[in-house]
Amino acid sequence: MQNTFQQISLYGRLLGASFYYEPSDSRIAGVLDFFRQPTWTEEWEIPLEEKACEKITALINQGLTQDLTEQYQNLFIGPNELVAPPWGSVYLDPECVIFGNSLLALRDFLKHHQIAFQAQQDEPEDHIGLMLMLAAYLAENRPHLLIEFLREHFLTWAYHFLEQLSKIENSDFYQALALLTIKTLQQWQVDLHINVPTVRFYR
């Protein structure tokens, strides 16, 4: 169990930062350098099947030769409509809006447990990157809350979003990131014996 918490601390921060920060941000320079290492998969403690590993590494290698800033802009900022918006309530709310009911439930969870959240501007807290980094924070500081957070507030929609992201063409690095995150979350779910409730997706 302790090893799982350590993995969540490490990979929650690494993957979360990759989704949340622009590629030019100095806070993910080290992450991009990590993925540039030919041997990074040997250091990744989550087991990857050979085919999945080959696909992920090929996409990452190709992606790192492309304009990541442009891909990030198209996927997560706009100005065009986002194919796979990175906020949970877009998928869980009948109106498909940010700041929906699932976000309010997350905010209640944070408030109840007195967890202060540092989001940029007035951004919804249920951004995929922030949620991964929050999982890391809980693993480090409030491990007794981690299973509830993953089961009730994150894994309910994360796979659904990541599957959509993994299919968006011309975004190789983020496709790979989505596939790697799916494998990583699946391992956390197994290790922590989490049964995720079935929910309805509206998008």
Legacy VTK file of the C-alpha trace (Angstrom):
# vtk DataFile Version 3.0
C-alpha trace
ASCII
DATASET POLYDATA
POINTS 203 float
0.000 0.000 0.000
2.795 2.406 0.915
4.453 1.742 -2.429
1.173 2.592 -4.180
0.983 5.906 -2.330
4.544 6.660 -3.423
3.645 5.884 -7.043
0.569 8.108 -6.852
2.663 10.903 -5.371
5.230 10.654 -8.170
3.052 9.914 -11.192
0.148 12.079 -10.091
2.473 15.071 -10.142
4.264 14.081 -13.336
1.148 13.287 -15.373
-0.901 16.064 -13.797
1.689 18.699 -14.660
1.855 17.395 -18.231
-1.869 17.936 -18.706
-2.125 21.177 -16.769
0.857 23.336 -17.719
1.693 24.658 -21.153
4.679 22.838 -22.703
6.746 26.040 -22.556
6.183 26.325 -18.783
9.389 25.757 -16.829
7.463 23.570 -14.372
7.275 20.710 -16.866
10.718 21.035 -18.449
11.925 18.158 -16.282
8.921 16.038 -17.264
9.616 16.489 -20.972
13.279 15.675 -20.352
12.180 12.481 -18.580
10.154 11.368 -21.614
13.092 12.188 -23.916
15.132 9.469 -22.219
15.143 6.315 -24.382
14.940 4.215 -21.199
12.066 5.993 -19.417
9.776 2.957 -19.697
12.271 0.910 -17.700
11.937 3.390 -14.851
8.123 3.489 -15.013
6.945 1.351 -12.127
3.499 0.671 -13.587
3.671 -2.447 -15.795
2.918 -1.816 -19.472
2.096 -4.613 -21.926
4.562 -4.798 -24.795
2.128 -3.581 -27.468
0.865 -0.708 -25.341
4.419 0.241 -24.429
5.490 0.287 -28.091
2.512 2.440 -29.084
2.986 4.904 -26.224
6.731 5.301 -26.783
6.291 5.722 -30.554
3.658 8.438 -30.007
5.799 10.221 -27.416
8.901 10.128 -29.608
6.928 11.489 -32.545
5.139 14.031 -30.386
8.331 15.469 -28.946
9.415 16.443 -32.468
6.186 18.425 -33.006
4.883 21.790 -31.811
3.525 20.806 -28.386
2.389 24.339 -27.600
0.081 24.348 -30.617
-1.305 20.924 -29.672
-1.879 22.035 -26.078
-3.655 25.176 -27.286
-5.944 23.221 -29.618
-6.767 20.539 -27.061
-7.187 22.510 -23.831
-7.559 26.231 -24.557
-9.234 26.970 -27.886
-10.386 29.216 -29.577
-12.175 26.404 -31.395
-14.547 24.090 -29.556
-12.608 21.525 -27.534
-13.082 17.968 -28.769
-12.383 16.530 -25.311
-12.683 19.227 -22.628
-10.460 18.415 -19.615
-13.095 19.079 -16.906
-15.137 16.328 -15.299
-18.478 18.105 -15.024
-18.638 18.551 -18.813
-19.239 14.788 -19.005
-21.224 14.264 -15.802
-23.627 17.204 -15.884
-26.824 16.917 -17.959
-26.145 20.407 -19.314
-22.540 19.439 -20.254
-21.213 22.544 -18.518
-18.166 23.395 -16.457
-19.003 24.277 -12.849
-21.664 21.528 -12.870
-23.010 19.437 -9.987
-20.043 17.046 -9.876
-17.718 20.015 -9.400
-19.900 21.300 -6.561
-19.656 17.851 -4.945
-15.859 17.970 -5.300
-15.797 21.419 -3.719
-17.879 20.123 -0.814
-15.334 17.315 -0.353
-12.450 19.798 -0.356
-14.214 22.207 1.996
-15.295 19.468 4.389
-11.712 18.246 4.707
-10.262 21.779 4.736
-8.157 21.289 1.625
-7.154 24.610 0.095
-6.883 24.567 -3.671
-4.610 26.703 -5.809
-6.144 26.875 -9.273
-5.254 29.442 -11.897
-7.776 32.312 -11.889
-11.357 31.113 -11.553
-10.749 27.718 -13.072
-12.857 24.654 -12.234
-10.970 22.347 -9.883
-12.023 19.216 -11.810
-9.403 19.699 -14.541
-7.682 16.380 -15.337
-4.269 17.821 -14.485
-5.379 19.348 -11.197
-7.153 16.132 -10.196
-4.012 14.072 -10.781
-1.959 16.525 -8.747
-4.619 16.483 -6.024
-4.349 12.679 -5.912
-0.597 13.123 -5.383
-1.200 15.648 -2.607
-3.622 13.294 -0.837
-1.233 10.348 -1.169
1.472 12.441 0.497
-0.558 14.251 3.147
-4.031 12.741 3.613
-3.831 9.126 2.420
-6.996 8.177 4.335
-8.972 10.404 1.908
-7.418 9.076 -1.284
-9.757 6.169 -1.988
-12.877 8.289 -1.471
-11.484 10.975 -3.779
-10.573 8.518 -6.527
-13.790 6.517 -6.255
-16.311 9.353 -5.935
-14.752 12.304 -7.715
-12.099 11.255 -10.224
-12.241 7.730 -11.625
-15.944 8.188 -12.341
-15.069 10.238 -15.432
-11.288 10.125 -15.958
-11.217 6.999 -18.146
-14.050 8.367 -20.308
-12.184 11.614 -20.937
-8.823 9.921 -21.498
-10.300 7.480 -24.025
-11.620 10.429 -26.025
-8.308 12.268 -25.805
-6.392 9.187 -26.923
-8.286 9.191 -30.239
-7.677 12.824 -31.244
-5.411 12.871 -34.280
-2.400 15.149 -34.732
-1.776 15.293 -30.990
0.684 12.426 -30.601
2.236 13.416 -27.277
-1.134 13.945 -25.577
-2.545 10.764 -27.113
0.364 8.909 -25.528
-0.140 10.745 -22.249
-3.803 9.701 -22.226
-2.950 6.028 -22.862
-0.221 6.056 -20.215
-2.537 7.696 -17.686
-5.260 5.098 -18.325
-2.789 2.284 -17.592
-1.542 4.092 -14.510
-5.017 4.773 -13.104
-6.058 1.169 -13.749
-3.111 -0.016 -11.666
-3.986 2.362 -8.827
-7.551 1.122 -8.923
-6.423 -2.515 -8.666
-3.871 -1.811 -5.944
-6.374 0.119 -3.806
-9.305 -2.278 -4.505
-11.572 0.507 -5.726
-14.980 -0.273 -7.217
-15.941 2.773 -9.249
-19.680 3.527 -9.297
-21.363 3.495 -12.690
-22.366 6.963 -13.836
-24.106 8.415 -16.867
-22.117 10.437 -19.352
-23.848 13.254 -21.187
-21.043 13.850 -23.650
LINES 1 204
203 0 1 2 3 4 5 6 7 8 9 10 11 12 13 14 15 16 17 18 19 20 21 22 23 24 25 26 27 28 29 30 31 32 33 34 35 36 37 38 39 40 41 42 43 44 45 46 47 48 49 50 51 52 53 54 55 56 57 58 59 60 61 62 63 64 65 66 67 68 69 70 71 72 73 74 75 76 77 78 79 80 81 82 83 84 85 86 87 88 89 90 91 92 93 94 95 96 97 98 99 100 101 102 103 104 105 106 107 108 109 110 111 112 113 114 115 116 117 118 119 120 121 122 123 124 125 126 127 128 129 130 131 132 133 134 135 136 137 138 139 140 141 142 143 144 145 146 147 148 149 150 151 152 153 154 155 156 157 158 159 160 161 162 163 164 165 166 167 168 169 170 171 172 173 174 175 176 177 178 179 180 181 182 183 184 185 186 187 188 189 190 191 192 193 194 195 196 197 198 199 200 201 202
